[in-house]
Amino acid sequence: MAQSSDAGQVAELMIAFRDHIERDLPTDEEIRRTVDALLEDPNTEFLLAATGVCQLRYRLSVWTATEDCWLEDLYVADEARGTGVGRALIEAAFERARGRGCKRIQLDVAEDNRRAIDVYRAAGFGTEPGADGRTMLITRRL
């Protein structure tokens, strides 16, 4: 798990992720400032590999009567894709969530991101047991 002293590495990986998904915002400075704040948040964890990062967020759920884990971000640098870094970060996320007593871990992924979907499916992600069809995450900016 990343510590405050890892803020620079976490921020650089998150900046690389932003660039990978071809976004202009948030700015580098906003990412650095936010990473610093999140590293102090007891409900957020960053898992680090030399070439990847995984952000986890925790919140109490009425549906499980425990904390849920939200896999907020998973990024592996292009040169490390297909080497098992992503899978190792996902497995570490499972262990961290179990360690906090979570009963489930959830995430969102773009429907056209087949490579990521394949990685998540191989790790056991799917629809909620008993739920028919797909679940959509929809957003409204404020």
C-alpha positions as CSV (number, residue, x, y, z in Angstrom):
1,M,0.0,0.0,0.0
2,A,1.3,3.4,-0.9
3,Q,2.4,5.8,1.8
4,S,2.7,9.6,1.8
5,S,6.3,9.2,0.7
6,D,5.0,7.5,-2.5
7,A,2.9,10.5,-3.6
8,G,5.2,11.4,-6.4
9,Q,5.1,7.9,-8.0
10,V,1.4,7.6,-7.5
11,A,0.8,11.0,-9.1
12,E,3.1,10.3,-12.1
13,L,1.2,7.0,-12.8
14,M,-2.1,8.8,-12.5
15,I,-0.9,11.5,-14.9
16,A,0.2,8.8,-17.3
17,F,-3.3,7.2,-17.0
18,R,-4.9,10.5,-17.8
19,D,-2.7,10.9,-20.8
20,H,-3.4,7.2,-21.8
21,I,-7.1,7.9,-21.9
22,E,-6.5,11.1,-23.9
23,R,-7.8,13.6,-21.4
24,D,-6.6,17.1,-20.8
25,L,-7.9,17.4,-17.2
26,P,-7.3,17.3,-14.4
27,T,-4.0,19.2,-14.6
28,D,-0.8,17.6,-13.4
29,E,-0.9,19.9,-10.4
30,E,-4.5,19.0,-9.6
31,I,-3.6,15.4,-9.7
32,R,-0.6,15.8,-7.4
33,R,-2.7,17.8,-4.9
34,T,-5.5,15.3,-5.0
35,V,-3.2,12.3,-4.6
36,D,-1.7,14.0,-1.6
37,A,-5.2,14.4,0.0
38,L,-6.3,10.9,-0.9
39,L,-3.2,9.4,0.7
40,E,-4.4,10.9,3.9
41,D,-7.9,9.6,3.5
42,P,-8.5,6.4,5.6
43,N,-11.1,5.3,3.0
44,T,-8.7,5.4,0.1
45,E,-5.7,3.2,-0.7
46,F,-3.3,3.2,-3.6
47,L,-1.6,-0.1,-4.5
48,L,1.7,0.3,-6.3
49,A,3.8,-1.6,-8.7
50,A,6.8,-0.2,-10.5
51,T,4.7,0.2,-13.7
52,G,1.2,0.3,-12.3
53,V,-1.2,1.7,-9.8
54,C,-4.6,0.7,-8.4
55,Q,-6.8,3.1,-6.4
56,L,-9.3,1.6,-4.0
57,R,-12.2,3.5,-2.2
58,Y,-14.2,2.1,0.7
59,R,-17.8,2.9,1.8
60,L,-20.4,1.4,4.0
61,S,-23.1,-0.4,2.1
62,V,-26.7,-1.1,3.2
63,W,-26.7,-4.1,0.8
64,T,-23.9,-6.0,2.4
65,A,-24.0,-4.4,5.9
66,T,-20.2,-4.0,5.6
67,E,-17.9,-1.8,3.7
68,D,-17.8,-2.2,-0.1
69,C,-14.6,-1.7,-2.0
70,W,-14.7,0.3,-5.2
71,L,-11.8,-0.2,-7.6
72,E,-11.6,3.4,-8.7
73,D,-8.7,3.2,-11.1
74,L,-6.3,0.5,-12.4
75,Y,-3.5,1.6,-14.7
76,V,-0.6,-0.3,-16.1
77,A,2.0,1.4,-18.3
78,D,2.0,0.4,-21.9
79,E,5.3,-1.4,-21.7
80,A,4.1,-3.6,-18.9
81,R,0.7,-4.7,-20.3
82,G,0.4,-8.4,-20.7
83,T,3.1,-9.1,-18.1
84,G,0.7,-9.9,-15.2
85,V,1.1,-6.5,-13.4
86,G,-2.6,-5.7,-13.7
87,R,-3.6,-9.1,-12.5
88,A,-1.2,-8.8,-9.5
89,L,-2.7,-5.4,-8.6
90,I,-6.2,-6.9,-8.8
91,E,-5.3,-9.8,-6.6
92,A,-3.7,-7.4,-4.1
93,A,-6.9,-5.3,-4.2
94,F,-8.9,-8.5,-3.3
95,E,-6.7,-9.1,-0.4
96,R,-6.9,-5.5,0.9
97,A,-10.7,-5.5,0.6
98,R,-11.0,-8.9,2.3
99,G,-8.7,-7.6,5.1
100,R,-11.1,-4.7,5.7
101,G,-14.1,-7.1,5.9
102,C,-15.6,-6.2,2.5
103,K,-18.0,-8.6,1.0
104,R,-17.7,-7.3,-2.6
105,I,-15.5,-5.2,-4.9
106,Q,-17.0,-3.3,-7.7
107,L,-15.7,-1.1,-10.6
108,D,-16.7,0.5,-13.8
109,V,-15.2,0.0,-17.2
110,A,-16.0,1.5,-20.6
111,E,-18.0,-1.0,-22.7
112,D,-15.6,-0.7,-25.6
113,N,-12.5,-1.3,-23.5
114,R,-12.4,-5.1,-24.4
115,R,-8.9,-5.6,-23.1
116,A,-9.7,-4.3,-19.6
117,I,-13.0,-6.2,-19.6
118,D,-11.2,-9.4,-20.5
119,V,-8.7,-8.8,-17.6
120,Y,-11.6,-8.2,-15.2
121,R,-13.6,-11.2,-16.3
122,A,-10.5,-13.4,-16.0
123,A,-10.2,-12.1,-12.4
124,G,-13.8,-13.2,-11.7
125,F,-15.8,-9.9,-12.1
126,G,-19.3,-10.1,-13.5
127,T,-22.8,-9.0,-12.8
128,E,-24.1,-9.1,-9.3
129,P,-25.3,-12.6,-8.3
130,G,-29.0,-12.8,-9.0
131,A,-29.0,-9.7,-11.2
132,D,-30.2,-10.0,-14.8
133,G,-28.2,-8.4,-17.6
134,R,-25.8,-5.6,-17.3
135,T,-25.5,-2.8,-14.7
136,M,-24.9,0.7,-16.0
137,L,-23.0,3.4,-14.3
138,I,-24.4,6.7,-15.3
139,T,-23.0,10.1,-14.3
140,R,-24.1,13.7,-14.2
141,R,-21.5,16.4,-13.8
142,L,-22.5,19.1,-11.3
